[in-house]
Amino acid sequence: FSNARRIFEIDDYIIDPPKKNDHVRNWPADTAQKLSQAIGLCDRLVVSTEPLADALSHMHQDIRVVPNMLAASLWAGLTSERQTSIKPRVGWAGGTSHRGDLELMLDVVKCLADEVDWVFFGMCPDILRPYVKEFHRGVPLAQYPQKLASLNLDLALAPLEQNLFNDCKSNLRLLEYGVCGFPVICTDTRAYAGYLPCTRVRENSTEQWLEAIRMHLSDPQASYRQGDALREVVLRDYLLTPRHLQHWANAWLAD
């Protein structure tokens, strides 16, 4: 009933979520069919990553990739402190769909429980709770950036299970950590590939995660310099400035 261009946007590979994603129980069994139908009714598909474009390439011929970015009104000007406690503050922040990702870290969290103060924000699986110094529950979205910065993390972790769903995700976790100036260790997945200055763990083994964390803890100043470098890149390339907004507009409007 309208001549307006119809755009379908998506930034998760919802066809095949990880089994430990707590939202899976609410997923319709025919998600793939419904998604294909909906995308087929639109003139263009806009996604947030190249892997997601590849995974959905059979559903549409006109797919544009627009990277996720941070709203300057919420994320610019955040400040965070370092070395605010005797032990390094090491932690994770995010939504409630990451149980599988966080359970990867059980032995790491247990092993370092006496060496660091573990800080979790938004989600903390029950099996990790006995070893965690602080758990902060989720807050309204508008308060999230300020709350994240206030955690004063000396080191932030971004583990991901290695599967297609996570390969298709964006690097949003790195952007959020980075704009706060947190040094970051992440799983070496397609989601976190690229030039953002982070320490990447090739395999999700306890040994590799411990080695990476202890490397950062052994030289705090080098770690903080990496955090500063990450913040600089995020502020330069991943805030929604007029230039980046034009890139988004082009994905919706350009032929």
C-alpha positions as CSV (number, residue, x, y, z in Angstrom):
1,F,0.0,0.0,0.0
2,S,3.0,2.3,-0.1
3,N,5.7,3.2,-2.6
4,A,8.3,3.8,0.2
5,R,11.4,1.6,0.1
6,R,11.2,-1.2,2.6
7,I,14.4,-1.9,4.6
8,F,14.9,-5.0,6.7
9,E,17.6,-4.5,9.4
10,I,19.1,-7.2,11.6
11,D,22.3,-7.6,13.5
12,D,22.2,-11.2,14.8
13,Y,22.1,-14.6,13.1
14,I,18.8,-15.5,14.8
15,I,18.4,-18.7,12.8
16,D,20.8,-20.7,14.9
17,P,21.3,-19.3,18.4
18,P,23.7,-21.1,20.8
19,K,22.0,-23.8,22.9
20,K,23.0,-22.1,26.2
21,N,21.4,-18.8,25.1
22,D,18.7,-18.3,27.8
23,H,16.3,-16.8,25.2
24,V,16.3,-20.0,23.0
25,R,13.2,-21.4,24.8
26,N,11.2,-18.5,23.3
27,W,12.5,-18.9,19.8
28,P,9.9,-20.1,17.3
29,A,10.7,-23.3,15.6
30,D,10.1,-21.8,12.1
31,T,12.3,-18.7,12.7
32,A,14.3,-19.4,9.5
33,Q,11.2,-19.6,7.4
34,K,9.6,-16.4,8.9
35,L,12.9,-14.5,8.5
36,S,13.2,-15.5,4.9
37,Q,9.6,-14.5,4.2
38,A,10.0,-11.1,5.9
39,I,13.3,-10.3,4.2
40,G,11.8,-11.3,0.9
41,L,9.1,-8.7,1.2
42,C,11.6,-5.9,1.5
43,D,13.7,-4.0,-1.0
44,R,17.0,-4.2,0.8
45,L,18.6,-6.0,3.7
46,V,20.9,-4.0,6.0
47,V,23.2,-6.0,8.4
48,S,26.0,-5.0,10.8
49,T,28.8,-7.4,9.8
50,E,30.3,-9.0,6.7
51,P,29.9,-12.6,8.2
52,L,26.2,-11.9,8.8
53,A,25.8,-10.7,5.2
54,D,27.5,-13.9,4.0
55,A,25.2,-16.1,6.2
56,L,22.0,-14.4,4.9
57,S,23.2,-14.0,1.3
58,H,20.7,-16.6,0.0
59,M,17.8,-14.5,1.3
60,H,18.3,-11.3,-0.7
61,Q,20.3,-9.9,-3.6
62,D,20.7,-6.4,-2.2
63,I,22.5,-6.5,1.2
64,R,24.4,-3.5,2.7
65,V,26.7,-3.7,5.6
66,V,26.6,-0.9,8.1
67,P,28.8,-1.3,11.2
68,N,27.3,-0.8,14.7
69,M,28.4,2.5,16.3
70,L,27.9,4.3,19.6
71,A,25.6,7.3,20.1
72,A,27.8,10.2,21.1
73,S,25.1,11.6,23.4
74,L,25.4,8.5,25.6
75,W,29.0,7.4,25.2
76,A,31.2,10.5,24.7
77,G,32.9,12.0,27.7
78,L,32.8,9.0,30.0
79,T,35.5,8.7,32.6
80,S,36.8,5.7,34.5
81,E,39.4,5.3,37.2
82,R,42.2,2.8,37.4
83,Q,43.9,1.0,40.3
84,T,41.1,1.9,42.7
85,S,41.6,-1.2,44.8
86,I,44.4,-3.4,46.2
87,K,43.7,-6.2,43.7
88,P,43.2,-5.5,40.0
89,R,39.5,-5.2,39.0
90,V,38.9,-7.7,36.2
91,G,35.4,-8.1,34.7
92,W,32.7,-8.5,32.1
93,A,29.6,-6.6,31.2
94,G,26.7,-7.3,28.9
95,G,23.2,-8.7,28.5
96,T,21.5,-11.9,29.7
97,S,22.1,-14.1,26.7
98,H,25.7,-15.0,27.3
99,R,25.6,-17.9,29.7
100,G,27.6,-20.1,27.4
101,D,30.2,-17.5,26.8
102,L,30.7,-16.9,30.5
103,E,30.7,-20.5,31.5
104,L,33.8,-20.9,29.4
105,M,35.5,-18.8,32.0
106,L,34.7,-21.0,35.1
107,D,38.2,-22.4,35.6
108,V,39.8,-19.0,34.8
109,V,37.6,-17.2,37.4
110,K,38.2,-19.9,40.0
111,C,42.0,-19.9,39.4
112,L,42.3,-16.1,39.8
113,A,39.8,-15.6,42.6
114,D,42.5,-14.8,45.1
115,E,44.6,-12.6,42.7
116,V,41.9,-10.3,41.3
117,D,38.6,-8.8,42.2
118,W,36.1,-10.2,39.7
119,V,33.4,-7.8,38.7
120,F,30.3,-8.8,36.6
121,F,27.6,-6.5,35.3
122,G,24.3,-7.5,33.7
123,M,24.8,-11.3,34.0
124,C,26.7,-13.7,36.2
125,P,25.9,-17.5,36.0
126,D,25.3,-19.2,39.3
127,I,28.4,-21.3,38.9
128,L,30.6,-18.2,38.9
129,R,28.9,-16.4,41.8
130,P,31.0,-17.9,44.7
131,Y,34.2,-16.4,43.1
132,V,32.9,-13.0,42.2
133,K,33.6,-9.9,44.3
134,E,30.9,-7.7,42.8
135,F,27.8,-8.4,40.7
136,H,25.9,-5.4,39.4
137,R,22.4,-6.0,38.0
138,G,21.3,-4.6,34.7
139,V,20.2,-0.9,34.4
140,P,18.0,1.0,32.0
141,L,19.7,1.5,28.6
142,A,20.2,5.2,29.1
143,Q,22.1,4.6,32.3
144,Y,24.2,1.7,30.9
145,P,27.2,3.7,29.6
146,Q,27.7,5.6,32.9
147,K,27.3,2.5,34.9
148,L,29.8,0.6,32.8
149,A,32.4,3.3,33.1
150,S,31.8,3.5,36.9
151,L,33.0,-0.2,37.3
152,N,36.6,1.2,37.1
153,L,37.8,-2.0,35.5
154,D,41.6,-2.5,35.2
155,L,40.9,-5.2,32.6
156,A,37.8,-6.2,30.7
157,L,37.1,-9.6,29.1
158,A,35.1,-10.5,26.0
159,P,34.9,-14.3,25.7
160,L,32.7,-15.8,22.9
161,E,31.9,-19.4,22.1
162,Q,33.2,-20.2,18.7
163,N,30.1,-20.8,16.5
164,L,28.4,-19.2,13.5
165,F,26.0,-17.2,15.7
166,N,28.9,-15.4,17.4
167,D,30.9,-15.1,14.2
168,C,28.1,-13.0,12.9
169,K,27.9,-10.7,15.9
170,S,29.4,-7.2,15.8
171,N,32.3,-5.8,17.9
172,L,29.9,-3.8,20.1
173,R,31.4,-5.2,23.3
174,L,34.8,-4.0,22.3
175,L,33.5,-0.6,21.4
176,E,31.7,-0.2,24.8
177,Y,34.7,-1.3,26.8
178,G,37.0,0.7,24.6
179,V,35.2,4.0,25.0
180,C,35.6,3.6,28.7
181,G,39.4,3.1,28.3
182,F,39.4,-0.5,29.5
183,P,42.2,-2.7,28.2
184,V,40.5,-5.7,26.6
185,I,41.2,-9.4,26.1
186,C,38.8,-11.2,23.7
187,T,38.3,-14.4,21.9
188,D,39.8,-14.4,18.5
189,T,36.6,-14.7,16.4
190,R,35.4,-13.2,13.2
191,A,33.2,-10.9,15.3
192,Y,36.3,-9.3,16.9
193,A,38.6,-9.4,13.9
194,G,40.0,-6.1,12.7
195,Y,42.3,-3.4,13.8
196,L,41.0,-2.5,17.2
197,P,43.9,-2.8,19.7
198,C,42.9,-5.8,21.9
199,T,44.6,-9.0,23.1
200,R,43.0,-11.9,21.2
201,V,43.0,-15.4,22.6
202,R,43.1,-17.9,19.8
203,E,41.4,-20.8,21.6
204,N,39.0,-20.7,24.6
205,S,41.3,-22.8,26.8
206,T,41.9,-22.0,30.4
207,E,45.6,-21.9,29.8
208,Q,45.4,-19.3,27.0
209,W,43.1,-17.1,28.9
210,L,45.2,-17.3,32.1
211,E,48.3,-16.5,30.1
212,A,46.7,-13.4,28.5
213,I,45.3,-12.1,31.7
214,R,48.6,-12.6,33.6
215,M,50.5,-10.8,30.8
216,H,48.3,-7.8,31.3
217,L,48.5,-7.9,35.1
218,S,52.3,-8.2,35.0
219,D,52.6,-4.9,33.2
220,P,49.7,-2.6,34.2
221,Q,51.1,0.4,32.5
222,A,51.5,-1.4,29.1
223,S,47.9,-2.7,29.6
224,Y,46.6,0.8,30.3
225,R,48.3,2.1,27.2
226,Q,46.5,-0.5,25.2
227,G,43.2,0.7,26.8
228,D,44.0,4.3,25.9
229,A,44.8,3.3,22.3
230,L,41.5,1.4,22.0
231,R,39.6,4.4,23.3
232,E,41.3,6.7,20.8
233,V,40.3,4.4,17.9
234,V,36.7,4.0,19.1
235,L,36.2,7.7,19.6
236,R,37.6,8.4,16.1
237,D,36.0,5.6,14.1
238,Y,32.9,4.3,15.9
239,L,31.0,7.3,17.3
240,L,27.9,8.5,15.3
241,T,29.3,11.6,13.9
242,P,27.7,13.3,10.9
243,R,30.1,11.5,8.6
244,H,29.1,8.1,10.0
245,L,25.5,9.0,10.0
246,Q,25.8,9.8,6.2
247,H,27.2,6.3,5.8
248,W,24.1,4.9,7.5
249,A,21.8,7.1,5.4
250,N,23.5,5.9,2.2
251,A,22.8,2.3,3.1
252,W,19.1,3.0,3.4
253,L,18.6,5.5,0.6
254,A,21.3,5.1,-2.1
255,D,20.6,3.0,-5.2
